[in-house]
Amino acid sequence: MHYEAGDETWGLGYTSNELLVALQTDPSVSYWLRDAATKLYQRDPIDALRDAELLVKLACLLNQEVKYV
């Protein structure tokens, strides 16, 4: 499985369970993401989505700051 930023087709054609299995078995996926994906099933999906959106914003800000240091 390979994901490119902005690739809107990534994940389409999978059910959530199929995508979880694909993430868990792909050696290129980080342990951090595997753990987060597994824990996602223990959370309210709306809360998890809000948290994920904030994490993306934080990662984008960090990326911009690192570029200019």
PyMOL commands that set and color helices and strands:
alter all, ss='L'
color gray80, all
select helices_A, chain A and resi 16-25+31-40+45-67
alter helices_A, ss='H'
color red, helices_A
deselect
rebuild
show_as cartoon
